[in-house]
């Protein structure tokens, strides 16, 4: 073992069930998991010249691309003190290459990232998965001002499967063109183009009028095909509705709970989601839609 593990007080993480630990209800069980991660880790990153000693990050997979990360510090006697842990799910592919701003959380050595993606229309705020690697690269001066490739992923505590909205090929083509034009208008509006601002305002008014007319006789989810919007008061949690592109089934190696991992396209942005099968209502299939609330995580590639 890497020194002696300090058994400090830890709190239950509300998204543990998303990576297959739904039956964990006691702090003693969490401490056992933390010990297991530190003793039998798959990945370890250490920052040696840290103000209060060595900062270390341990990660262990308990399923396909998902598991637990433990972060803390070694003191001068090589005793490791875990500061915090979090469940993670690492997505696939590159979600965006827009410029990313990283800021440290106030209470611990963890980080939040913010990214403006024109496809969404709002600032995406996510929890940074690879904090130790970020600290290493920042120290070396490898943070590019123009933006780093970013992979976003989400953990969900609950979700539902909805049927798709029936569309013909022409409607799909028109929707893609409309989305492309809207992204161009948002980019222009950010640069101070008043005509673009006015066009976006008129477009929103037309959308509101259309929904108000159709909602009388139709269900809202036949009108709204997908959405990506902030949920609650925590800035890195979002409510999403998107079309399922890929599905993968895996299990937690310790608890044997089945997990479902899906690639979802929402507002023309693709990213992966992991959810415990017992928390998903409905049968996921490619082409159907996933609706739920997610904790958004991100991994920056250096």
Secondary structure, 3 states (H helix, E strand, C coil): CCCEEECCCCCCCCCHHHHCCCCCCCHHHHHHHHHHHHHCCCEEEEEEEECCEEEEEEEEEEECCEEEEEEEEECCCCEEEEEEEEEEECCCCCCECCCEEEEECCCCCCEEEEEECCCCCCEEEEEECCHHHHHHHHHHCCCCCCCCCEEEEEEEEEEEEECCCCCCHHHHHHHHHHHHHHHHHHHHHHCCCHHHHHHHHHHHHHHHHHHHHHCCCCCHHHHCCCEEEECCCCCCEEEEEEEEEEEEEEECCCCCCEEEEEEEEECCEEEEEEEEHHHEECCCCCCCEEEEEEEEEEEECC
